[in-house]
């Protein structure tokens, strides 16, 4: 107790050696005492947690630390290691197992100096326990895991890379013996962990054993007799095996072997449910004419499996290998057989268990039932392969985009399983992000149709959200429940929603409930679609998405706000699941309100009210997001009145000499401008400096006055209008075209894209002044004053424009007017199907 009284707190470094020695006495058995294995299994995690939490093995060495404390701590770590090595040398397998496990933890937690001075000794100690005469399976598994930890730590030190390759080479043959000779699946799993560390961090050590490693792993995968976890670990090692050679031919050959093996197993599995021509077509894509067939995977020829079961485990593992090869890094650039892989995906997704007419006499109901029971797993892995292709290739898939869209949209119409629909939505999101707006134009109709079918099955009474009835004054929300509920009440409301029937999805989803996870995937996909494609050719589908998202958000919140805290007793039915759905619906609604559009958001008032209530009543995460949504929507509620006088100084005071011009149509609102905004701008008219480069301010004021006097101007004769426009002091008139008398006379000069200078002399010679100004507004400023419902000078502009054209014929100057590009003329990225010739069948 005297030593403990000198400690300041739990962060005192003097506590660490004291605590480490206490752990040795309490948990680690003495050399002559047996070990109670049952107690050790429960106490070992606690021991490891204490060591890792307090960093008892780190041995900090700094000048600020007392040298006496450093020596004390070092002595305690020496005692710890001596005890572990003593356990490793014990003849009792249980004590040896404890020492091996703790030595693996020591490899991760010890200091760099301690590790570099001891790693070779530790490796040799652990190596002896995976070689004969070691017979304890538990010891072998623990030794493989600890060796993997040691190699992972050793790979962080480039200065010992050469020595690490030599030591790793000693482990290859023992690992191969474990895979070939041991019959315990758990030992194979431990060997796979060690083999992964060897291939990932020391690939040079595998080079001489490449074929043997491939054969050992392939034999286990092709047998298909083991658990999915073990097969995936072995498949991961096989997918990384080409790194041992590091050339592109090894990668391409391994991928070809995988795909040929998958195709052979599919030929056997799909007998009777697929036409033979499809398998022949896939074979031709895998092995082009004039090329030799490579050796089979693992060097063993293909052998058919029993007719009582399908090779689903083997096919799924091989497809998992293809996915890892596509998404893992490789030292050199390789060529991916995209076309053949997409054909393999399409072949799998096309089979749905239905029998061709020619195969009806040769199939039994038992065989068809067996195939239908395994198809969801095969479809899931084929979608995973498509996801891996998109992740690995991204924009390089653009030549195959039409083919991918066709495969995805066709399968979307038939797919009704929730897990598969979630994967389809994920694929669509990745396509939109990786390929951009061009792919959004083609995917939008199918995405909206499927998302509407999934989201419209919420149940409960419908809420009218038509734009005609949702203005700021009439867009009231239904009253949300303010009282707090227990989990049971919230779960009950969730069950009531799930009891409602859902609409049809394709032809096989009649009266089927749509899970919340599918609805969340649909919402996330609509959010990405708005983010990517809302700015181009979205008029045909934008209103339907906005209405759907507004209705979904209201329906998700009308029964109260959920809590994002999870319930360990009800992980799938708890209120947190419904809160996640609320979060997804609100996030999609915010995207709908902020996405680019030609008109004001029709559901802005309802969205603001929903976010306001969520900020006050929802849980912490939902309330935080609602506060952020209100902050993001502030710019739509109060548009910023930028001082246009600063534009002139910003343009002419640029340091780089470039003219930072602003476009005339800087206001991005609807055609009918905000009168309150213009009123605020009018207040700066008297005190502002006149701008000679931007007439936007004048056109705004002119457009406001035209809107206010619309009915009066419709019946005013041309003569009276001439008198109105000729009055220089009339505040309702603002000259849009800047006249510069100091420049040489010319008809029309285009300074920049948005700057027009018109000399009045030619206009006065051709037409009256009032008509010339009105026609110039109508012709030169298409964004303001061209709407016949708003502009009262349209009949004057028609006459004046013809006169102006006659005047231009006699002029030596030319007028170059570049029309603004419209988003409606945005070209599609995918104009043609690059795979039409290949898929003409």
N, C-alpha and C positions, 0 to 999 in steps of 0.2 A: 504493500500500500504506500510505502514511502516514495517509490518511483512514480506511482500513479498521481500522487498529490502534486507533483511538479508539472503535470500536463496542463496546458492552457484550455484546450477544448478538443473537439473531435477532429479538428484539422491540424493538430500539432503533429509534426513529423516524428516526434519521439514516440507516438502511439503505435506507429506501424510495425517496428520490430517487436514491440511487446505483444501486439495482437497476433503477429505471425507465429511467434513461439507458443502462444496460447492455443492457436489452431492446431499446431503440430501435436501438442500434448492431448488435445481433446478429441481430434478426429483421426489422426494417423496412428495405426496400431504399432506397438513395439515389435521388435524382431521375433521374440519368443512367444508372443501372444497371438492367438487365432483372431480372425476377423469375422464378425457377424455380418454376413452379406446382406441380410434383410435390412438391418439398421443402416448399413453403408449406402444402400440404394436410396434411402430417404435422406440421409445426412450429406451425401456427396453434392447434390445441387446446392444445398445451403452453404457448404464450404466454398464452392466455386463462386457463388454470388458474393460472399464476403471478400474474397481475394480480389475479384474484379471491381467491386464497388470502391474499396479503399485503396486500390493500386498497391497492394502490399509487396509486389515483386518488382516494382519499377526502379528502385534503387536510384533515386535522384542524386546527381553528383553536381554540386554547384559550389562556388566560392562562398556564397552567403550561408551555406549550411555548415554547422559545426563538424569538423573532421571526426570528432569522437562519435557523433551520431551516425555519420556515414559508415564508419567501421562497424558499429553495432548493427546497423541495418544489413550490411554486407555479410556479417557473420550469421545473422538470422536466415538470410536467403541461402547461405551455404548449408546450414542445417536442414533447411527444407529440401534442397536438392539431394543431400546425402540420404535423407529418409526415403525420397522417391526412388532413387537408384537401388536402395536396399529392397524396396518392395518389388521392383522389376526383377531382381535376382532371386526372388523367393520361389520355392517349389510349389507353393499353394497358388492355384489359379485365381482365386478370389482376391488375394493380396496383390498378385501381379496385375490383375485387371484394374484395381484402384490406382496403382502406381502409374500405369500406362495412361489412364484418363487424366490424371493430374499433371503428368508430364506434357501432354498436349496443351493443357491450359497454360502451363509455364512457358511453352514455346510462343504463345501469343502475348503474354503479359510481362515477360522479363525485359530488362533493359537491353539496348542494342549491344553494348559491350559484353554483357553476359551471354547473349545469344551467339555472337560471332566467335566467342572463345569456346563454346560448348556444343554447337550444333552437330559437328561430326561425331562426337561421342554419343549424343542422344540418338542420332540416326542409326548408328550401328547397334545400339541397345534395342531399339524398336525393330530393326530388321531381323534380329534373331528370333523374334516371336511370330513372324509370318513364314518362317522357313521350317522344314522338318528339323527336329522331332516335335515341333509344337503341335498339339492335338486339341487344345481348347478352342472351340469356335468363338467363344466370347472374347478371348484374348486376341484372336486374329482380327476380329472386327474392330476392336479398340485400337490395335496397333496400326491398322490401315488408316483409321481416322486421325490418329495423332501424327502419323507420318505426313498425311495431307496437310495438316496444320503447320508442320515444320517446313514443308516445301513452299507453302504459301508465304510464310514469313521470310524464308530465304530468298525468294524472288524479288524482294524489295531492295536488295543490296547488289547493285551491278558489279561491284568490285570482286565478288565471289561467284560470278556467273559461271566461269569455267570450272571451278571446283564443284559447283552445284550440279553441273551436267555430268561430271564423273560420278558423283554420289548417286544421282538419280538413275544413272545407267545400271547400278547394282540392284535396283528395285524392279526392273522390267521382268526378268525371268521369274522371280517369286510371284509377281502379280499374275503372270500368265498361268502359272501352276494352280493358283487359286481359282482362276476362271475355268480351267480345263479339267482339273482333277477333283476339286471339292464339289460336293453335291448339295451344299446348304445354300439356299437362296440369299440369306442374310450375309453370308461371306462374300457372295458376288456383289452385293450392294456396297459393302465396304471396299472391295477391290475396285469397283467403279469409281468411288470417291478418290481413291489414291491415283487411279489411272487418269482421271480428269486433271488432277494437279500436275501430273507429269506432262501431259499433252499441252496444257494451257501455259505453263510456266517454263518448262524445260523440254521443248519439242525436239531438240537435237538428240536427246537421249533415246527417242523412239525410232529414229530413222532406220537403224539396222534391223529392227523388229517389226517393220511396218506391216508386212503381209501376215505375220503370225498374230499380231494384235487384231487385224481386220478379221481374220478367220475365227479367232476366239470369240469376238463380240458378235459377229454375224451368225454364228451357230446358235447362240442363245436367243437372238432376236427372231430368227427364222423358225425356231421351234415354237414360239408363241405360247409357252406353257407356264410363264411366270407372271408375277404381279405387274400391274401397269407402272408402278413406281420404279421397280427394278429395270424394266424394259426401257423406260424413258432415260434413266441414268446411263444405261449401256448405249442407247441410241445417241445421246449427247456426246459421249466419248467418240463414237464412230463418226459423227458429223464433224468433229474437230480434228480427226486423224489426218486429213490432208495438210494441216499445218506442220506436220513433222517433215514433209518434203518442201513445202513452201512454194511450189510452182503452180501455174494455172492449169497444166494438163492433169495433175493429180486431183485438183478440185473438180474439173469437168468430168473426169472419168468416174469419180465417186458419185457425183450427181446422176450421171447416166446409169450407173449400176442400180442406184436407188429406184429410179423411175422405171427401169426395165423390170425389176423385181416386183414393184407395185403393180405394173401392168399384167405380169404373169399371174399374180394372185387374184387380180380382179377378173381375169378370164375364167379362172376356176370358180370364183364366187358368184359371178353374174350369169352363169350358164342357165338359160331358160328365161331370163328376164331382160336380156339384151340381144340385139341382133349381132350376128357375127361380123358384119361389115364395120361396126364401130370399133371393135377390138383390132381389126386389121388396119384401120386408119390410124389408130393410136400407135400401133407398132411401126408404121412407116414414118411417123414423126420422130419417134425415139431413135430409130436407126436409119439415117438417110441412105438412099441408094448409092452404092459404090463404096460404102464404109463397112468395115468388119464389125461383127458383133463382139463386144468386149466380154471378158471372162465374167462369169456370174459373181454375185456378191459373196465374198468369203471363199471363193474358189470352188464351191460345191454347186452341183447342178440342181435345178429346181425340182422338188418333189411335191406332189400333190398332198393335200391334207385329207383328213377323214371327211366323208360326206355328212357326218353327224354334226359338224360345226363348221363355221366359216372362219377363214384366217383373218378375223377382224383385228386381233391384237397385233399380228405381224404387219398388216397394212397400215394401221394407225401409227405404229412405231416408226415405220419407214417414212411415212409422211411427216412425222415429227422431226426426223433427221433432215429432211429436205428443208423444213422451216428453219431449223437452226443453222444450216449451211447458208441460207439466204440472209439471215439477220446477224450472223457473227462476223467479226472483222477477219480480214485475210491479208497477208503481207503484200500480195500482188493483185493487180486488176484481172478479173476473170470475165468470161462471157457466159451469160445466163441463158439457158434454152427456154425463153419465155413462152414461145408459141406451143411447144410440146407440153409444158407445165399447165398452161391454160386449157389445152385440150384434155389433159388428165382431169382437171377440176371439173370441166363441163361434162365429161363422161360420168363422173361420180354423181354429180348433181342431177343429171338427166334421169337416172334410174330411181324410180319411186315405188317399185314393187309390183307395178302392173305388168301383165303378161302380154306379149305380142300375140297376134292371132296365130302366127305360125308355130308358136311354142306351147299353145294350150294342150295339145295331146301328150306332151312330154314332161309336164310339171305336175306335181302333186300339191295338195293344199298344205302338207307339212313342210315341204321345201319352200313354198312361197311364204309361209308364216315365219320360217327361220330367217329368210332374207329380210323380210320387213322388220323383224325385231332388231337386226344389226344395222340397218340403213341409217338411223339417226346418228350413230357414232361415226360412221364413215362420212356422212354429210358434214358433221361438225369438223372433222379433221380436214376435209377438202376446203371448207371455208377458212380454216386456220392457215392452210397453204396459200390461199388467195390473199389473205392478210399479210403473210410473210412476203409474198411477191410484191405487193404494193409498198410495204415498208422498205424492202431492199432496193427497189427500182425507182420509186417515186415518179418524177417527171419523165424519166426515160421510158415509161410505159405509154406515153402519149400515142405512138403509132398503133398500139393495141387497145386503146381506150374504148373504141366502138365495140370491139369484141367483148370486153369486160362488162360494159354497160348492158349488152344484150344478154349475157349469161346471168348477171345479177337481177335484172328486171324480170326475166322469165322465171327465175327461181322464186322471186318474191311473190309472184302470183300463186304459187303452189304451196309455199312454206307456211305452216301454221304452228309449229312447235316453238314455244317461247325462247328456248336457248338458241335456236337457229335464227330466229328473227332478230334477236339481240346482236348476233354476230353480223347479220346482214346490215343492220343499221350502222354498226361499227365500220364495216367495209365502205359504206356510202360516205361516211364522214371522212375517212382517210382519202377517198377519191376526190372529194370536194376540196380538201385542204391541199393535196399534192398536185392536182391538175388545174385548179382554179375555176374561173367563171365559165370557161368553155364547156366543161363537163356538167356544170350546174344546170345549164340550159336543157340538156337532154335528160338529166335525172329528176328534175323538179316535178314533172307530172306524176311519175310513179311514187316518188317520196311523199308527196302531198296526199295522194290517194291512200297509200298504206298507213301513213301516220294518222290520217283522219279516221280510218277504220279502227285503229288501235286506241285512239284518244276519245272517241265518241262513245265508248262503253263505260263511262264513269258512273252512270246511274244517277238517281235523284232527279229532281225537277230541272228542266232546262231553263236557262236564263237568257233572255233576249239581249243580244249584243249587236244588233244591226247598227251600222254607222248613222242611219237616219235618226235614231232615237237615243244616241249616246253623246250628246253635246255636253258642254261643261255644266249646263244647268239641269239636264235631264238624265245624265249618266250616273244614276245612283246605284250603289252596290247593295246587295241583300245584306241584312243584318247578320254579322258573324257572332258566334257564341263567345261571350266574354268570360263566362265562369270556367274555372279550372276543373279539369276532369282527372279522374284516376286512370291508370293504364287500362283497366277493364272496360271503362266506358269508351275510351278511344279505340280500343280494339274492336268493340262491338260496332261502332260506326264504320270502321274499316270493313268488317264482315258484311254489313249491309250494302256497302258499295260494291263489294265483290260478288254479291248474290245477283246483281242485275245482269241480264244477258247482254252480250256484246254483238256488234254487227258482224256481218260475214267478212272474212278475209279470204279471198279467192273462192274456191268451191268446197274446201274441206274444213272450214272454220265456223260452220253454222252453229249459232248459240253457244259459242265457246267463250269462257271468261278470259279476259286479257289481264295478265299479271301486271303489277305496278312496275316491275323492272322493265317490261317491254314498253310501257308508257314512257318511262324515263328515257329509254333509248330513243324513242320517237321524238321526244322533246329536244334532246341533245342534237339529233340530226336536223330538225327544223331550225334550230339555233345556228348551226354551221351553214345551212343552206342560205339563211338570211345574211349571215356575215359575208359569205363569198359571192352570192349571186343576186343580192337585192338591188345592186346598182345597174344591172343590165337585163333588159327584157323581162322584167318581173311584173309588168302590169297585168298579165293574164292570170297570175296566181297569187299576187301579193295580198289582195283583199281577203282571199280565203284563208291564208295563213294567219293574218292578223286577227280575223274573227275567231279562228280555231284556238289560237293561243290565249286570247282574252277569255274565252269561254272556259278553257281548261284551267286557267289560273283562278278564276272565280269559283268554279266548282271544287277545286282542290282546297280552297280556304273557307268555304261557306259553312263548314261544320266545326270550325275552330282551328286554332293554330297548333301544329304538332310540336313535339319535343325531339330534338336530334340525339338525345341521350339513349344509348342502347339498353336493352333489357336482356340479361343473360338467360332468363327463364323463357322468354318469348322472342327469340332472335329474328324470326321471320314475320311474326304477326304483331310486333310491338308498334307503338306510335312513331318510333324513329323512322320506320320504313315510309310511313305516310308523310313524315316531315321531309324526308329526302325527296319525295315526289313534289311536295310543295316548293322546295328549293329549286328543283329543276324547272317547274312551271313558271315561277317568278323570274328566273334567269332568262328563260326563253321569251317571256313577255317583255323584259327590258330590252333584249335584242330587237324585238319587233318594233318597239317604240323608237329606238335609236338608229335602226337600219335606214340607209338612204331611200328616199321616196320623192315623188314629184309633188305630193300633197302633204298637208299636215296629218300627223298620225290620228286616225279616226277614234282611237280609244285612249287618248292621252288622259282625259279627265278621269276615266275609270281606273286606269293604271296608277295615276297619282294617288287616288283615294285608297287603292289596295295597298300600295307601298306605305302610305302614311299609317294605316291601321297595323300593318305588319311591323313597322318600327316601334309601335307602342305596345303591342300585345304579344308578339311572337317570342320564341325563345332566343337565346343569345345569338346563335349563328344566323337565323332567319332575320332577326331584327337588325343585325349588322349589315346584312345584304340589302335589306329594304332601305336603310339609311344611305348606303352607297348608291342605290337606284335613284333615290330622290336627288342626291347630289349630281348624278349624271344627267338627269332630266332637267336640271335647272336651266340649262342653256336653251331648252325648248320653251320653257315657261317665260323666261325673261331674256330675249335675244340681246346680245351685246350691241350697243350703239357705238360703233367704232368712230373716232374722230377722223373724218375724211381729210381734214387739213393736214394731218400728219403724213398722209400718203405722199403728198407732193415732196415734202422734205426727205422722206425715206427713199424716194425714187432718185432724187438728184444729189443726195449726199452719200451714196453707196461707195464704199471704199474700194471695191473691186472694179469700178468703172462700168459695171453692168447696170442696165435699167430694170429694176425690180418692179415691173408693171403689175397692176392688179386688173383683173378682168372686169368688164362693165357689169356683167350679171353676177356680182358678188353675193347678192341676196339670194339664198337658196330656198325661200319659202314658196308658197303657192302664188298663182298669178294675181290673186287679190291680196294686195299688201296689207300689212298691219297698220291701221290708222293711228293707233296710239304710239307706235314706234316712229311714224312720220311726224307726229306732233312734237315728240321729244326732239327730233332732228331739226324741226323748224325753229326751236328756241335758239339754236346756235347759228342761225342764218345771219343775224345782224352782226355778231361779234366774230364770225369766222373769216379767215383769209380766203380770198377767191382762188379757186384751184383752176389752173390752166391745162391740167393734164387729165382730169377725171370729171366727167359730167354726170356721174351717177347720182350725186346729191340733187342736182337740178331735175333729173328725170324722175326721181322719187317724189319730189314735191309736185311736179307736173302731173304725175299719175294719180296722186291723191286728189288733186283738185278736179281732175277729169272724172274720178269715181264719184265725188260728191255732187257734181253738176251733170251727171249722166242724162237724167230725164230732161233737164233744161236744154242741153245742147242738141238733143235729137230734133227739136223743132225750130232751131235758130237758123235763119237764112244765111247764105254765104256772105252777103254784104255785112250783116250784123256781126258775124264771126270775124270778118276782116277788121272791123272796128275794135273788137275785143283784143285781138292779137296784136294790133298796132299800138296799143297804149303801153308806153314804156314803164309806167309806174303801177301797173295793175299787178297785185301780188299773186293773182291766180295764174299768171303766165311766167314761165321761166324759159329762157332761151337755152335749148339743148345743144345746138351746134355752135361751137366757139368760133367767132369771127376774128381773125387776126389781120388787121389792116397793114401791119408793117411788113408783111411778107409779099413776095411777087404774086401777081394775079395768076390764078390758075382755076380750073374748074373744080376738081376734087383731087386731093392728095391723101394717100394712105400713109400715115406716119408709122404706125405700128398696127398690130392686129386689131386693136380696139380704139385707135385715135383717128378721127376724121376731121379734116379742116376744109371748110367750104367757104369760098369767097362769095360775097353777096352780089357782086356785079353781074355775074352770069345769070343768077337766079332772077334778078330784077329785070334783066332784058327779056327773059323768056316768060316768066309768070309773075303774078303779083306777089308781094312780099309775104302776105299771110298764107297764101296757098303754097308758096315755096317752103316755108317753115313747116307747115303741116305735112307736106309730102316728104320732106326730109326726115321727119320723125317717123313716118310710116315705113319708109324704105330702109333707112340707115339703122334704126333701132327696133329690130323685130321683137325684142324682149319686152318693150313697153309701148303701149299705145296701138297695138295691132289687133286687139280683140274687139270685134264689132260690137259686143255687148257693153264694153267699157269705154271705148274711144268714141267720142262724138264727132271726130273729124274724118271718119272713114270715107264718106262720100266726097269730101274735098281732096283727100289723098289720092283717090282714084283718078280724078281729073288731073291733078298736079303731076302725078307720076308719069302719065303719058306725055305731058308737056315737057317734063324733065328729060324724058328719053329723046324727044325731038331736039332738044337743045344739045344733048350730048352728041348727036350725030354730026353736028357742025363744029364740034370742038376738037382740037388736036390732042388734048389730054385724054388718057384712058382711065377708067375707074376699075379698080381691082378690089372686089369685095369677097372675102373668104367667109363663107357661111360657117357658123358654129357646128361642130360635129355633135351629133345626137347620140345618146346611148342606145337608141333603137337601132342604129346602124352598126352596132358593135358586132364584128364578125364572130361566128362560132369557131372555137378552136378545132373541133372535130367536124370538118365539112363532109367527110366521106368515110366510109367503112374500109379501113385498110385491109381487113380480113375477108372482104366480100368474095374475092376469088377463091380463097381457101375454103370458104364455107358456102359455096354455091349450092351444095346439096340441101 
